[in-house]
Amino acid sequence: MTPFDTSLVDRAREAKRAQREEERQATLSQLLRWLSSLNENLDQCIEAVHMALRPDDVRHSLADISAARQGIGYEPVVDFRQGVARTVAWFRETPQAE
């Protein structure tokens, strides 16, 4: 390989690393938003604990509703915060089996 070839490989590798870090930050942001919403609905102050990934953790989620939006015009009728509030309310109102 020439120096030019290795430079292209290095730039591609760095771009992929940057993309993974951006995805990780977006996932972390979503998880913290979920935890904040739970705390609001439970009147709690649960703190996030950051740990190393486990072997069975989902590393990359491809969850995305854009195809449903484009294909069939789907739009959610309940936003994220409302969904968490409704879920918490359901668990409070529904007897749980032990």
C-alpha positions in Angstrom: 0.0 0.0 0.0 1.1 3.5 -0.7 0.9 6.3 1.9 -2.1 7.6 0.0 -3.9 4.2 0.3 -3.3 4.0 4.1 -4.4 7.6 4.5 -7.8 6.7 2.9 -8.1 3.6 5.2 -7.2 5.7 8.3 -9.8 8.3 7.4 -12.5 5.6 6.8 -11.6 4.0 10.1 -11.8 7.3 11.9 -15.2 8.1 10.2 -16.6 4.8 11.3 -15.3 5.3 14.9 -16.9 8.8 15.0 -20.2 7.4 13.7 -20.3 4.7 16.4 -19.6 7.3 19.1 -22.4 9.5 17.7 -24.8 6.5 17.8 -23.7 5.7 21.4 -24.3 9.3 22.5 -27.8 9.3 20.8 -28.7 6.0 22.6 -27.4 7.4 25.9 -29.4 10.5 25.4 -32.6 8.5 24.7 -32.0 6.3 27.8 -31.5 9.4 30.0 -34.7 11.0 28.6 -36.6 7.8 29.4 -35.2 7.7 33.0 -36.1 11.4 33.4 -39.7 10.7 32.3 -39.9 7.7 34.7 -38.6 9.8 37.6 -41.2 12.5 36.9 -44.0 10.0 36.8 -42.9 8.0 39.8 -41.9 11.1 41.9 -38.5 9.4 42.3 -34.9 10.3 41.8 -33.4 7.2 40.2 -29.9 7.9 39.1 -28.3 6.4 36.0 -25.5 3.9 36.6 -23.1 3.5 33.7 -21.6 0.1 33.4 -19.6 -1.9 30.8 -21.6 -3.6 28.1 -22.6 -7.2 28.8 -22.2 -9.9 26.1 -26.0 -10.0 25.4 -26.6 -6.2 25.4 -28.1 -4.8 22.2 -25.2 -2.7 20.8 -27.0 -1.1 17.9 -30.8 -0.6 17.6 -32.2 0.0 14.2 -35.6 0.9 15.6 -37.0 3.6 13.3 -40.6 4.4 12.2 -39.6 6.4 9.2 -40.5 3.6 6.8 -44.0 3.4 8.3 -44.3 7.1 8.1 -43.4 7.1 4.4 -45.1 3.8 3.4 -48.5 4.1 5.2 -48.5 7.6 6.6 -48.2 6.4 10.2 -47.9 9.0 12.9 -47.8 8.2 16.7 -50.9 9.4 18.5 -49.2 9.3 21.9 -45.8 11.0 22.5 -43.0 9.5 24.5 -43.8 11.3 27.8 -47.5 10.5 27.5 -46.6 6.9 26.8 -44.4 6.6 29.9 -47.1 8.3 32.1 -49.8 5.9 30.8 -47.6 2.9 31.4 -46.8 4.0 35.0 -50.5 4.6 35.6 -51.4 1.2 34.2 -49.0 -0.5 36.5 -50.3 1.4 39.5 -53.9 0.5 38.7 -53.4 -3.1 37.7 -52.8 -5.7 40.4 -49.6 -7.6 39.8 -49.2 -11.3 40.3 -46.5 -12.3 42.8 
